[in-house]
Amino acid sequence: KRQYQRRVHGGAAKAASTEPAEPKQESSRGWLSILFSSSAKSSRPLQPTPPSPIQGLYLYGGPGCGKTFLMDLFFDCAPVSKKKRAHFHSFMLQVHDRLHNLRKNGQKADVEHVADAILAEDGALFCFDEVNVTDIGDAMILRVLFQRMFDCGAVLVATSNRHPTRLYLRGIQRESFIPCIKLIQERCTVHDMDSNVDFRLLGTDSVRRTYIVTNGEDAVSSEAAREELMRTLHFLSRDAHAAPMQLLIKARPFDVSLAAGGAAFFTFGELCREARSAADYLAISRAFHTVVIADIPKMEMDRLAEVRRFITLIDCLYDHRVKLVCSAAAEPSSLFNSDGSSFQDEVFAFDRAVSRLFEMQTEEYKQQSHRPHNGGSAHEEPLKSHLSETTLRALWERYDTDGNGVIDSSELRLLLEDLSELKLGHRDVTEETIERALRTLTRGRGKGILEKDDFTRYVEETGLSIWYL
């Protein structure tokens, strides 16, 4: 609480909604104290139990009013061992993956079965950030999914820009989604967090180098900005050689223009003009601690597909605490001209993206650790990458320092120290770690050395190169 009060600098939240008046739920008990009834504290029964009157909290309001911050504080302090915090995009992708796997194995795509599996793996407390429903597939799944989770004693804490009654507002067959809205209102305290202050903008006095404003029509200005972005990429990758690479996303190749030392370079066109999905942006957010994007243009309502992709991209990068360095044709607040069409979901969501772009420039954000597995499933598919023979040879030669054709334990230590420094910020690698790595890399053959075939196989299978290219 004290931490949150410091963040808001003593400012009092004031209602300033631009939407029509929306219904509110009040409770005589504290927001969060009601969430852990006896059913939530005990291990989750797989059979439905009589639900508590209130089993969750739904926080909604405009960007920067503190919804996510408050939810994260609660999640960190919640006195349960098994709990899950995820961005809503990521969670729904996992649900769809589970349903797909059931179909692939010749089983019925049973949403209740999926709910039971999620509860068994992740416990009874679920915190979902940025709940928003725009897809008819998600809309049809959610009612059954949430009903089963609540019936089995789950506790839900969610944040959203929208009151529940405004979810999926103009969606296809919205009448089929209404029962889900009623379920959320019945089982959750719905609380308006809206404020006329964006607390995330307090403290953006620091660096502007991570966000370079160019004259989009001036080729010289754009080229100068791109050169500065490339210098930043080399600095962040510790001058490692930058080269193209491919991520494999569900066996589908995804080209990365340049990557080095955990940082990657893209153009806006590659990320948002081409057909991309949330799965692509989640893979990028897991693979790289820093993303450099060149040539973000001004956008208007006639480019809604690009706007939607850009919003999803920023959500994914932000949720995984990926550092963003970019050049753009305007400041964040001037990137999107909605022509006064404030009723559009994209306009509302873009306000969130703008707020996050400002926060991502602050020192406080940049000092946070990358979260490659934020909200990920225990069965999350490992990231892989496709390497050319030239790249594999360069990787091998980097660590076969004496050129004798094998990597011994001292050379493997150097590799693991480099990897540890890039991923964890230190070079402390124990002898036990080195021995375990040798056993893994050589499949337990116990020679005490790593041969090139073993190295090549392991790198290709695990995507080790993501941290080196």
Disulfide bonds with the S-S distance in Angstrom:
none
